[in-house]
Each structure stands twice: as C-alpha cells, then as structure tokens.
C-alpha cells in the first residue's frame, strides 16, 4: 500500500525547519480510518483537532501558533479507550506504513509530539485512571493518559502521593512523563520518573503487547526492559499503563529561604547538603539575574522546602541549616511566592508575539564541573549576537551532581515582522549551550527530553551507544512508523512505497 501525501498548512511559513521535519505530510487512507472506527476507536478529522494535536509547548511551535501555523498536521487524530484498541491501531498502521505519533497533554517543550511526517496522531488520554492501589506495598497501576492532578487526587484519597510535580502538572500525563524521562520539582526527595516506575505495559509497533518488570521491588532477570522504554519518546513502543512507586502523604513540611553572595557558594552548600544524605524536596538556587526577576532580591536566592515524616524532616532541616550557616536568612515568604508563581508562563505570550525568542535549556553535570559550567554557558549565550538576557538556576540535586536550568531571550538584530520568529538566533543559542555542556562531559538533557530540538546533537552525545539505539529501533519497529524523526531516528523523508 502506498500512503498518499498532502501539503500541510504549516507549511505556511515555517521555512527550513518544516523541510527538516520530513517534507510533505503523509496522508491516511479513508479505508484505514474506517477500519479504526470499526474497531471502536474514535477518529477526528476536523482541522481544529488536527491542529491541536500538531503542536506542544515547544517555543518554536508556540511562536508559529501565534501566526496561525503548525509544524505539521496529522491526517487524523485517533483516540483509543482500551489497550486492545491501541493494539489494533498500531497493527493496522504498521501494515499500511502510516507513521503514528503518540500524544496526550501536549506539554512537552522539545517538539517530541509534533507529527514530523503527518500520518496519525494517537491521543492517549482515553487510557486514564488509577486502576489499582496496593497501600501495603505502596504501588499503583495507572493508565498512561492520566493527568497529574487526577493522579494525585485519586492517590490522595488513599492517603498517598506520587510526589512527581512538574511545572506542567496540570496539562501533562503519566505517559508523557515516562516518554521524556521527566522530573518533578520535588525530585530531590522523590526522584525522577525513572526512579518511580517499577514496571510498564507497552504496545510495540506491530501490535504486540508486552509487560516489563513490576512483579517485585528488584530483580535479576536480564536487562531492565522498563528502563529501555523510559525516555524513548514513543519511538520504540507506546506505553499504555505503568506500575508506579507511591509514598504515604507527608505529615509535616518545613521551609527555608537563604541568600548567598555568589552562585558558586550556593552550589557548594547544595553539594554538601546532599552529600550528607539529606534530600529536601526542593533545593533550588537562582543566580543574581533570576533572583531579581523572581524575588526582587539581591544576591543568589536558595529556596528550600521539604515534606516528610516529622522526625525525618527535622533531621533534613538540621543538615540544611548547618551547611547554609554562612548564608543570610531571607524571608520564608519567598518560598510561598515561588509555590504560587512556579507554573505561571503567562508572560511569555507577548514576547513570542513580538518576535522575541524565549526558551529554557536544562542540562546536568557533575559537582566538580558545575560552577564552571554555569558561568561559561551564561557567558556563551550572552555572547550570541542578539541575546538580551541569559541566566541560570539549579533545580534538581543528587550526590554526584545537579541539573542547571538556563533561561535566555533574544533575537537577531535584523529580524523584522516579515522574517517572523527568528530560528537562526534560536539555533545559535542552542548550539552554543550544548557545545559547552559536551565539552564539560555533561548531559545535554536532564528532563525535557530530545524531541526535534535536541535530535541533531544526540548521536554525538551517545557516541557508540547511538548505534545500539538505532539497532533497537530497527528491531522493535522495522517499518519505522513510531514517532519517526525523533531521537534522531528515522528517515529524512517518508518512503514513497510500502
């Protein structure tokens, strides 16, 4: 069968990037859509639904949206409501050589759910809800399409929490967290998503249903297949449910706000805290620029918050107080201000509309290189022509290192309304940041994933491991239909014949 092609409407004005997304969009035959509907799968073909499924919170995608453009439209949106429907959908699409891009809340910021070749968008929000809670073992079986607030509400009724609180909490799902190996803002206490998943239910490209691990807390039965699918961004299989490690709802909370003379001295205090085994849920350090912007404060502000059993909390706060003794105590109200404003992105819209490039880049590195990494990346972004501001904060800490989160804004000086959003400046800022990161042996992503924006850098970052990843892709998805073009995998253009 030969997939039909159509030119998508973004085609209105995206320029070079649209071409790199894979050329003309792959259409889906009426026969295939009728077969899916016959399987009970809800199918939407209207342009509004297709446009909604075509974008996420990737800044380029949002900037295009302000001009009525999308990176690439899927031919249709399918919304299964059972595992069996996911199985039949993937099997039929593989047979027809139609690309499938799984999506849900669309909260990603790297273009991971943009349907690079068109085809079918697979809306996973129909597979939602907590299916089982084992309060004794502290495990929960949860549908991949479950949104964050719904998960916490259902766990809360059982006196538990998952503890995973990403900035996108209200609009992101369990499957999305798993797809990009996400991190919540309380990760220093609870861990990243890969620490919180015990097992998965996954449908492969040919419709094969597999379950990974999850039978016991630890195992030695070959490689951990759960970790194989974590972070695979829908390229190796589609996650339909997960067995999650949960925790009793915390009984106590403590807060601290401190001010350091320099970002380096603040990082050193954070390093000493986690080195001693203390894991406050929130340990966020802001440089001078972000401290002024977020808190109207001078110096470098450290926000510290923990929630735990009262005795554990007391011990954690004691360690934090000891290691931050040289810092100046600030009003603890700054913590409340952060909690209130942490998910507010309303200021970004006017900047995008004004053709000002705004984005964040999160990377990770060892403590031994972190101070130099922070200083050099801010300086490097600032040196890119057109940069208006560049800043950094530390947001997730571990015994061996931490995540650095860079924010930048700028535009090429000669940009104009006719030029639209400036992709050249955007790419220059990313190139500069990731080059410095790699030079220091850091990771090019901590929790946002790869998607479209980091795909050009992945082969170099993984080295010989990229060939292993490509081999896994060929073995699990020989037709290449699952989210092609992401993680640097897949063809540069969709084959003309099946």
N, C-alpha and C positions, 0 to 999 in steps of 0.2 A: 504494500500500500504506500502511496506517495502523499505525504502531507501537503496540503495546499498552503500557499503563502499569501500574506496580505501586508501592505504597508500600514504600520500603526500610526496613530495620530501624534505621537511624540516626535515623535517623529517630527512635529512642528518645532524645530529649533534647538535640538539638543546637540547638534554638531558631531564632533569627533567621538564623543563618548557613546552616543547611540550606535555608531558604527562598531565600536568595540564591544557593545553588548550583544552583538551577534547578527547584525544585518536585519533583513525583513523578518517580521514575526511569523511564526508557524501557526497556521490556522488549524482548526479541529473540524473534522467532517460531521455533518448532521447525523450520519449513521452512528458514529461513536457516541455523540451526546444522547441520542435516543436510546442506545444500549445502556448508558449510565442511568438514565431516568427509569428504564425498565428494571434496573437493579434496585430502584428505590432511592437513588442519590438525587438530591435537589440540585438542579443546574440553573445558573443565572447567566443570561447572555446580554443583558442590557448594558449600555456603555457606562452608566454610573457605577454599577457593581464591578465591572471590569477595571475601571479607572481606580477605584478604591483598593482593589487587590494588587494594583500595579506599583504601588509606592509604599515605602515605610518612612521612618523618621531620619533617613539619611539626608544630610543637609542639601546635597545637590537635588535630590528628589523633591524636597520641600520647596526649594527655590524655584524649580520648574513648575511646581503646583501653583505657585502664586501667579504664574503666567498661563495657566490652563493646560500645562503639558505634563506628560508622564514619560518615564524612561522607556517603557514597552508595555503594551496592553496584552493581557492574555486573551485568547479567543473566547474563553468562557470560564466561569467560576463554579466548581463542584463542591458541595458541602455534605460530606458523608456524616452519618449519625451512628455508625457502628463500625466495629473492626472489620466485619465482613464486607461492608461497603468500601472501605479503604482497600481491602484485598482485591475486590473485583475491579475497582477503578485503576489501580496500578497495573494489574494484569492486562487489562484492555489497552491501556495507554502504551505499555511496553510492546505489545503485539502490533500496535498501529504506529509505533515510533513517534509518539507525541510527547514532547517534554512536559514534565509536571513539576511545579514549584509549590511546595507546601508553605502555607502561611496561616496566621491566626490573628494576633492583635496588631501586627504590623509595626511593632515598637522598635525594631532594630535600627541602628544608625550607620550601617555599612552597606546598605543595598542588598542584604542577603536574601530578602524575599521578593526582590524585583525579578519578574519572569524574563530573564535575559533573551530567551528565544520565543516568547509568546507562549503558545500552547495552552495548557490547562493550569489554572490556579486552584490548588487544593486547600479549601478553607477547613481547618481542623477544629474550629470552635464548636462543632456539633458533638465532639467527643469530650464532654466536660463532666466534672463532678468527682467528689471523693467516693470511691466505691467501697472501701473498707478501711477501718482504723483498728489497729492492734495496739491498744493503750498499754498493755503489759510489755510488749516488745518495742514500743514506740516506732511503729511503721504504719504507713498509709499508702494504699493503692489509689492512684489519682489519674484521671483522664488527661491526656496531653493538652486538650483545648480548654482546661480550667484556668480562669483568670485569677490573678493574685489575690484580690480582695475576697473572692468566693472561696478560695482555698483556706485563707486564714479564718474566715467566718465559720466554716464547717469544722476546722480543727479546733477553733476556739470553743465551740460548743462542747467539745470533748475535753476541755482543759489543756489543750496543747497548742503549739505554734510550729511553723516550719522555720521561721527565723530568716527567710530569704526576702529582703526588702529592696529590690532595685528601684532606681529612680522612676522606672516605667511601670511600677507596681500596678497601677490602675488599668493599664492597657496592654499588659503582657501576660503570657500564659506559661504554664509549666513546660510545654513542648518547646516554646521559644527560648526559655532559659537553658534548657538542655541543648538545643541546637547550636547555640553560640558559646556554651560554657560560661554562662553569666555569673555575676557576683552581686550579692545584695549589699546594701550599705552597712549591714551589721555582720559582715563576713568574718571579721577578726574573731568574733565569738562563735559563730555558727559554721563558718566555712563557705567556700564557693559551691556552686551547684554540683561539681564533680565529687565533692565530699559528702553530699547529702542524698545522692541517688544510690540505692542498693541494687536495683535491677530495672530492666526495661522490657517493654513489649514493642516490637518493631516489625513493620511490614517492608519486605525487600521489594526491589523494582519489579520482579516477576510475580508479585503477589504472595510470596512465601511469608508465613507468619513465624517469627522466632521470639523466644523469651531468653533474656540474658541474666544470669546470676539471680540474686534476690531470694534464694532459698535459705541462706544462713548469713550471719554477720560477716564472715570471712570464708574464703575457700581457696583451695589449691588444685583446681581442675583445669589447668591450662591457662592461657592468656585471659585477661579480664575483658570479655566482649562488651560489657557495658561501657567501658571507657572508650571502646572503638567508636561507638555512635555518639558519645558526648562530644559536642563541638563539630560534628560532621555537617551541620547546616543543611540537612535534608539531601545530601549528595550520595549517601550510602544506603539510606533507608528512611522510612517515615515512622517516627515514634508515635505510638497510639496511647500508651499509658506508662506510668513509672511507679515503682515502689520507692517511696521516699522515707528518709530517716527524719523523724519529728522529735520534738522535745517538749517536756512539760512547760506550760506557760510560766514565765518568770514571776517570782514572788516579790522582787524588790528591784529598784532602779537607783542608780547614782549618776551624778553629772559633775563635770569639771570644765572650766574654760581657762586657758592659760595663754600667756603672750611671751614669745621668745624674741630675742634680739635678731636672730638670723634663722633662715630656713635650715641651714646645716645643723645648728644646735638643736632645733626642734626634731630633726630626723634622728639625731643621736639619742635623744630622750626616748623616742618611739622605739628605736632599736633595743635599748636597754630594757624597756618595759616588756616586750615580747620575748626577749632573751631569757628573762627570769620566769617565763611561763605564764605571765598574766595575759589574758585575752579580752580586753574590753571590747564590747560590740562595735563601738565607733571610736576610731583613733584617726582623726583627720586633721592634717596640718596644712595651713594655707600660707603662701608666700605673701610678701608685703602688698603686692597689687591686688590679690584676691581677698586679703584681709580687709583692705579698704573698701573694695567693691561689695563684699558680702556682709561685713560687720561694722563698717565705718570706724575701723580700729587701726591703730598703728602697730608696727611690728608684725610678727608672724603668729597668727592665732591657731591654737590647738584646741579642737573640740573633742571632748572625751565623754563617752556615755557607756554605761554598762547595765545589763539586766541579767539577774541570775538569782539563785538561792541566796538569802541574806548573808550567810557566812562566806560563801564564795565571793559575793560582791564586795564584802568588807576587805577581804584579802587582796582582791584585784585593785581596789581603790588605794589601799595602803602602798602597794608597789608603785602605782602611778604617782602618788604624792611624793614618794621618796625619790623617784627618778626625775621628777619635774620640779624638785625643790629650788633650783636656780632660776626658774621661770617666774614671771609675775602673774599672780592670780588675777583673772578678769571676772566680770560679772557672769554668773552661771546662766543668766538670761540669754546669753549668746547661743547657748545650746538650744534653748527653746526657739529662738529665732531661726536657727538652722533647720530644726524639725518642721517649722511652719513653712519655710520657703524652699526646702530642698528639692521639691519636684516641680517648681514653677519655671516654665520655659516661655512665658508669655512675652518676654522682652525680645525674643529672637525674631518674631514675625516682622516687625517693622524694619529690622536690619536686613533680612533677606530681601524684602521688597525694595530696599534702597540699594540693592546690588552690593551689599557688604558681606563678604564671606565670613561666616562664623562656624567654628567647629571645635570639637574636642578630640584629642588623641590620647588614649591611655596605653601605657606600656608598663613593663615590670623589669626590675633589675635587682641585683644583689646589694646588700647594705654597703659593701665595700666600694661600689661604684656609684651609688645613688646620689650623693651630693654633687659630684662632678656631672653626672648625667642630667640632673635637674638644671644646673647652671648652664651647661652647654646647649641643651635643647632650647631653653628660653632665648638664649643669645642667638642661636642659629635661626629660629623662626623670626626673631626680631630683625635679623639681617636680610630676610627675604624682602625684596622691593614691594612696597605696598602694605606691609604689615602695620597695623595701627596699635595693636597691643598683643602681648603674649604673656602668659602667667602659668603657674603650676600649683597643684596641691597633691599631697599624699593621701590616699584614701583606703587602702587595704594593706594590712601589715602581717608579716609572717616572721618566723625566726630567722630565715635566711635572706629576706628581702622584702620589698613592698612594691605597690603599684604607684606610679606617678601619672597624674592626670593633667594634661596640658590644654589650655583654652587659648584660642587665638582668633583675631578678627583682622580683616584687611581686604584690599582689592588692588588690582593693577592700576596704577595712576591713570593710564589712558583709557580705562574702561568707561563705557557710556551706556545709556539706555538701549542703544542699538546693539551693543555687544551682549547684553544680558548678563547673567551671573557668571563670574569670572573663573572658569575652570582652570585656566593656566596658573593663576595665583594659587588656587586651592591645591593643585597637584604639586607645585613647588614647595609649599609649606609641608605637605606630607612627605615628599622626597627627602627634604632636609631633616625632618624629625626622625624618620625611620633609619636614615643613614647613620646618624649619631647613635641611635639605640643599638644598631647592629655592631657598630664599632666598639661599644662597651659590653658586648655579649648579652644584651638584654633581649627580652621577648617583645616582638612587635605588636602584640595584643595581650591584654590582661583579661578582659571580659566582654568586649564588644564584638569580637569575632573577626572574620575575614571579609565575607561578602564580596562586593565588587571593588570597594576602595582599596583593600589590602591585597587583593588577589595578585597583582603584579610583583609583590615582594615575597610571596610565600615560598616559592621554590628555593630562593637564596636562603631564607630563614631556616628551612628544614634541611637543607643540604641533601645528602644521600637519602634521607628519610622521605623526601618528596616522591622519589621513585616508588617507594613502598606504598605510599598513599595512592599514587596513580594506579599501581597494580591492584590494590584493594578495590578501587573504583571499577576497574575493568572486570574484576571477578564478580562483584556483587551487582553491578549494573552494566552488563555488557552492551546494552543498547544505548547507554548514556542518557537516559531520559530523566533522571532525578536531578533537578536543580542544576542543569548544565551551565558551565561558565563560572561557577562559584568555587572557592578554594583553588582557583587557578586550574580547575579540571574541566575537561570537556572540549568540544571542537570550537574553532573560531567562527565557524559558520555551520548551520544545520545541514546535514546531508540531503541531497536532492531526492534520493531514492532510499526505500527501506529494504 
